[in-house]
Amino acid sequence: MFYSFLASLVLCISQASSFSTLITFDVDGTLVSSSPGWEMGAHGRSFAHAVNSVLMKNDDAAGGTIPQLLEKHEFHGSTDGLILMRLARKMMGESFDKEDAASKLDLMMDTMYQFVSECNDDEVRKGIAPLPGAIQTLETLASYDDVAFGLVTGNVEGIARRKMHALGIYDAGALTSLSKPPQLGGRVWEGMEDKRFLGGFGSDFCSGDIDDPTRNYLDRGEQLAICVQRCVEELCHPDHQIERVIHVGDAPADILAAKNYAHHPSKPKNVSVGVIGVATGSYSVDELRDLCGERIPGVWEPIILNEGVGVGNMEAFIRACGL
């Protein structure tokens, strides 16, 4: 028994790494481009399906697409949980019960994942594709042993895994693998457990506050905090302090989430927080830069890349990461 315990302890220590930097990526507009018709892909269709199935008890109801039912600011840069709640309010009208919907949010997310998991790769890829050069950059980043890479995205975790696999991003090898569900909020996503990687996801946190537009970035900030905590608790050697957290994103919610995390109570002491804004989505360089505020050395280190320069521009991106 003693030797069994010793072996497990050695295995645990050997899996811990001396990561000095954590780099997290948003998905849509950062690693992946969306084209007309994205709302008819598996992920886009899963929202109305979940609301119909769980709250309206009607699997056959025609719910309409997200752009048809919601204003752009209600879904763009938001999280799956908030989108579900807003969509439910729109679809159900006066019968919408916010507390009831919030209590069934996990079930709706599970229903979304089940819907997507039953779709083939072509349906998952419909309307989305890796941004040019992004996979090649990720393949290069995979060689940096002292850097952990994860996703911070509003996507339900199981759906994020499914999308990354279908798009070939997971196979690039950069996303840092987790050998088991993390202690902090870890869930099992049947069929994707061999594709587990570091991240903070829409299924990890949702405030449920659908009337406060600041929740689009505040909820994402909590997802970033969860990702950092998972990195520290699951991957980092206890004697080694992570030094930098850098979030990469294309939307105002990404900039503001990272900025908010720089002063988050759970942030490890002396960790520098940065953001790399990439104007490869729907927002311009000026729109992103205006949200950064003043640089605070060692605390808040924002960088906004030039128009159209993003993860796919390998040399410029790796230089911006300070690698």
Secondary structure, DSSP 8 states (H G I E B T S, - for coil): -HHHHHHHHHHHHHH-B---EEEEE--BTTTEEE-TTGGGSHHHHHHHHHIIIIIS--TT-----HHHHS-HHHHTT--HHHHHHHHHHHHHGGG--HHHHHHTHHHHHHHHHHHHHTS-HHHHHTTEEE-TTHHHHHHHHTT-TTEEEEEE-SS-HHHHHHHHHHTTSGGGS-S-B-SS--TTT----TT-GGG-B-EE-TTT------S-TTHHHHHHHHHHHHHHHHIIIIIB-TT----EEEEEESSHHHHHHHHHHTT-TTS-TT-EEEEEE--SSSS-HHHHHTTT---BTTTEEEEE--TT--TTSHHHHHHHTT-
